[in-house]
Amino acid sequence: MVLVADELKRKRSDIGSKIEELRAQIVSLERQQAAFDVVIQTYEPEYSPIEAPRPTTRRKRQGVDEASVNTA
């Protein structure tokens, strides 16, 4: 049983590391996107970037909406 738990902890840690890498990539891409917007506005002053709304992520566990639980 201990081996199973150790493996699960390792995999969880790997996932956490990957999430952090992706967050860093997202920040970099958002900065690049903002830079493109600035350059585009120099060519087209009327340009206004339209962002698609980000989907709201709501995780449910055992039928309980965690978003509503965390707002208390």
ROSE-4610 file (N, C-alpha, C; in Angstrom, 1 decimal, always signed):
// ROSE-4610
residu = [M/M/M/V/V/V/L/L/L/V/V/V/A/A/A/D/D/D/E/E/E/L/L/L/K/K/K/R/R/R/K/K/K/R/R/R/S/S/S/D/D/D/I/I/I/G/G/G/S/S/S/K/K/K/I/I/I/E/E/E/E/E/E/L/L/L/R/R/R/A/A/A/Q/Q/Q/I/I/I/V/V/V/S/S/S/L/L/L/E/E/E/R/R/R/Q/Q/Q/Q/Q/Q/A/A/A/A/A/A/F/F/F/D/D/D/V/V/V/V/V/V/I/I/I/Q/Q/Q/T/T/T/Y/Y/Y/E/E/E/P/P/P/E/E/E/Y/Y/Y/S/S/S/P/P/P/I/I/I/E/E/E/A/A/A/P/P/P/R/R/R/P/P/P/T/T/T/T/T/T/R/R/R/R/R/R/K/K/K/R/R/R/Q/Q/Q/G/G/G/V/V/V/D/D/D/E/E/E/A/A/A/S/S/S/V/V/V/N/N/N/T/T/T/A/A/A]
num = [1/1/1/2/2/2/3/3/3/4/4/4/5/5/5/6/6/6/7/7/7/8/8/8/9/9/9/10/10/10/11/11/11/12/12/12/13/13/13/14/14/14/15/15/15/16/16/16/17/17/17/18/18/18/19/19/19/20/20/20/21/21/21/22/22/22/23/23/23/24/24/24/25/25/25/26/26/26/27/27/27/28/28/28/29/29/29/30/30/30/31/31/31/32/32/32/33/33/33/34/34/34/35/35/35/36/36/36/37/37/37/38/38/38/39/39/39/40/40/40/41/41/41/42/42/42/43/43/43/44/44/44/45/45/45/46/46/46/47/47/47/48/48/48/49/49/49/50/50/50/51/51/51/52/52/52/53/53/53/54/54/54/55/55/55/56/56/56/57/57/57/58/58/58/59/59/59/60/60/60/61/61/61/62/62/62/63/63/63/64/64/64/65/65/65/66/66/66/67/67/67/68/68/68/69/69/69/70/70/70/71/71/71/72/72/72]
x = [+0.8/+0.0/+0.9/+2.0/+2.8/+3.4/+3.7/+4.2/+3.2/+2.0/+0.9/+0.8/+0.8/+0.7/+1.9/+3.1/+4.3/+4.2/+3.8/+3.6/+2.6/+1.5/+0.5/+1.0/+1.8/+2.4/+3.3/+4.1/+5.1/+4.4/+3.3/+2.6/+1.9/+1.4/+0.7/+1.8/+2.9/+4.0/+4.4/+4.4/+4.7/+3.7/+2.4/+1.3/+1.4/+1.8/+1.9/+3.0/+4.1/+5.2/+4.8/+4.1/+3.6/+2.6/+1.8/+0.8/+1.6/+2.7/+3.5/+4.2/+4.6/+5.2/+4.2/+3.0/+2.0/+1.6/+1.5/+1.2/+2.2/+3.5/+4.6/+4.4/+4.1/+3.9/+2.7/+1.7/+0.5/+0.8/+1.6/+2.0/+2.8/+3.7/+4.5/+3.7/+2.8/+1.9/+1.0/+0.5/-0.4/+0.4/+1.7/+2.5/+2.8/+3.1/+3.3/+2.0/+0.9/-0.4/-0.6/-0.3/-0.5/+0.5/+1.7/+2.6/+2.1/+1.5/+0.9/-0.2/-1.0/-2.1/-1.5/-0.5/+0.1/+0.6/+1.3/+1.8/+0.6/-0.4/-1.5/-2.2/-2.3/-2.9/-2.1/-0.8/+0.0/-0.4/-0.8/-1.2/-2.7/-3.4/-4.9/-5.3/-5.3/-5.7/-7.1/-8.0/-9.3/-9.4/-8.3/-8.3/-8.5/-9.4/-9.6/-9.7/-8.7/-8.7/-10.0/-10.5/-11.7/-11.3/-11.4/-11.0/-12.3/-12.1/-13.2/-13.2/-14.4/-14.5/-14.0/-13.2/-12.7/-13.8/-13.8/-14.8/-14.5/-15.6/-15.5/-15.3/-14.3/-14.1/-14.7/-15.5/-16.2/-16.0/-15.4/-15.2/-16.3/-16.8/-17.8/-17.2/-17.4/-17.0/-18.2/-18.6/-19.7/-20.9/-21.2/-22.4/-22.4/-21.3/-21.2/-20.4/-21.0/-20.3/-19.2/-17.9/-16.9/-16.8/-17.2/-17.2/-18.2/-19.3/-20.3/-19.8/-19.1/-18.6/-17.5/-16.6/-15.5/-15.9/-17.1/-17.5/-18.0/-18.1/-18.6/-17.6]
y = [-1.2/+0.0/+1.3/+1.2/+2.4/+2.7/+1.7/+1.9/+2.6/+2.2/+2.9/+4.3/+4.6/+6.0/+6.8/+6.2/+7.0/+7.3/+6.3/+6.5/+7.6/+7.6/+8.6/+10.0/+10.1/+11.4/+11.9/+11.0/+11.3/+11.9/+11.2/+11.6/+12.9/+13.1/+14.4/+15.5/+15.3/+16.3/+16.6/+15.6/+15.8/+16.7/+16.4/+17.2/+18.7/+18.8/+20.2/+21.0/+20.3/+20.9/+21.3/+20.4/+20.7/+21.9/+22.0/+23.1/+24.4/+24.4/+25.6/+26.0/+25.0/+25.3/+26.0/+25.4/+25.9/+27.3/+27.6/+29.0/+30.0/+29.6/+30.5/+30.7/+29.6/+29.8/+30.7/+30.6/+31.4/+32.9/+33.2/+34.5/+35.1/+34.3/+34.7/+35.0/+34.1/+34.3/+35.5/+35.7/+36.9/+38.2/+38.2/+39.4/+39.6/+38.5/+38.6/+39.1/+38.6/+39.0/+40.5/+41.0/+42.4/+43.3/+42.8/+43.5/+43.6/+42.5/+42.5/+43.6/+43.6/+44.6/+46.0/+46.3/+47.7/+48.0/+47.0/+47.2/+47.4/+46.5/+46.6/+48.0/+48.5/+49.8/+50.9/+50.8/+51.8/+51.9/+50.7/+50.7/+51.0/+50.6/+50.8/+51.3/+52.7/+53.3/+52.9/+52.5/+52.1/+50.7/+49.9/+48.5/+48.4/+47.5/+47.1/+45.6/+45.0/+43.6/+43.1/+42.1/+41.5/+40.1/+40.0/+38.8/+37.9/+36.6/+35.7/+35.4/+35.4/+35.1/+33.7/+33.7/+32.4/+31.6/+30.3/+29.5/+29.4/+29.4/+29.3/+27.8/+27.5/+26.1/+25.9/+24.9/+24.5/+23.0/+22.7/+21.2/+20.8/+19.6/+19.1/+17.8/+17.7/+16.5/+15.9/+14.7/+14.1/+14.9/+15.6/+16.3/+17.7/+18.1/+19.4/+20.4/+21.5/+22.5/+23.2/+23.0/+23.5/+25.0/+25.6/+27.1/+27.7/+27.1/+27.6/+27.3/+26.2/+25.9/+26.9/+27.3/+28.1/+29.6/+30.0/+31.4/+31.7/+30.7/+30.9/+31.6]
z = [+0.0/+0.0/+0.0/+0.7/+0.8/-0.6/-1.4/-2.7/-3.6/-3.5/-4.3/-3.9/-2.6/-2.2/-2.6/-2.5/-3.0/-4.5/-5.2/-6.7/-7.0/-6.3/-6.5/-6.1/-5.0/-4.6/-5.7/-6.3/-7.3/-8.5/-8.9/-10.1/-9.9/-8.6/-8.3/-8.4/-7.9/-7.9/-9.4/-10.2/-11.6/-12.3/-12.0/-12.5/-12.0/-10.7/-10.2/-10.9/-11.2/-12.0/-13.4/-14.0/-15.4/-15.3/-14.3/-14.2/-14.1/-13.3/-13.1/-14.4/-15.2/-16.5/-17.4/-17.4/-18.3/-17.9/-16.6/-16.1/-16.6/-16.6/-17.0/-18.5/-19.3/-20.7/-21.0/-20.3/-20.5/-20.2/-19.2/-18.9/-20.1/-20.5/-21.7/-22.9/-23.2/-24.4/-24.2/-23.0/-22.8/-23.0/-22.6/-22.8/-24.3/-25.0/-26.5/-27.2/-26.7/-27.3/-27.1/-25.9/-25.6/-26.4/-26.7/-27.5/-28.9/-29.4/-30.8/-30.8/-29.8/-29.8/-29.9/-29.2/-29.2/-30.6/-31.3/-32.6/-33.6/-33.5/-34.4/-34.3/-33.0/-32.8/-33.4/-33.6/-34.3/-35.8/-36.4/-37.7/-37.9/-36.9/-37.0/-35.6/-35.5/-34.2/-33.7/-34.6/-34.1/-33.7/-33.8/-33.4/-31.9/-31.6/-30.2/-30.1/-29.3/-29.2/-28.5/-29.1/-28.5/-28.0/-26.7/-26.0/-25.9/-26.2/-26.0/-24.5/-23.9/-22.5/-22.2/-21.1/-20.7/-20.0/-20.3/-19.7/-18.2/-17.4/-16.0/-15.7/-14.9/-14.5/-13.2/-13.1/-11.9/-11.7/-10.7/-10.4/-9.4/-9.7/-8.8/-8.2/-6.9/-6.2/-5.4/-5.7/-4.9/-5.0/-6.1/-6.3/-5.6/-5.0/-4.4/-5.2/-5.6/-6.4/-5.5/-5.8/-4.9/-4.9/-6.1/-6.2/-5.1/-4.9/-4.0/-2.5/-2.3/-1.0/-0.6/-1.5/-1.2/-1.0/-1.3/-1.2/+0.2/+1.0/+2.4/+3.3]
